[in-house]
């Protein structure tokens, strides 16, 4: 599945069974992160298009945030091609 990050236009392939954060890092893209377990919210960003699945039952998001499309890439896997609003993402290459 292909993931596009806005507003940078950076993109990467997300493999099944791999979190978005790990897939981005494998492609040389840095996104803010800290705990990597869905509690600190450092990686929070907004899903613009597509669908994800959080790998933990209830990540550190309120029901309202989930409804508004906020996701935690450290514990989210792509279920389709995605567009994510991640303004702090950058390429290390």
Phi, psi and omega in degrees: 000144183260136179242129177247133179255130177251150003272003186290333185080002177295153179214161178202163176268133178256121180273145176301137179082005180238136180293159178300320180298314180294322178295318178297314180299321178297333179268005179082025179246125178264133174234148179304138177199161177212283189287326183063020177230013173085016181249325189279337178072011179300325185270003187308134174207174187251133176281122180267319181209148178101187180223146180233170172226126174282135184278353172245152188299316182220089178293173184290057178230143174282164177301322179295318179296317177301316180297330179277356176095010178287140180225163175242099184302338180291339180229025181240140175242144178289139173248354179199179169299146185229153163235128183234135173276104183224076189295342182264002179287143177210157180272137178267356179267000000 
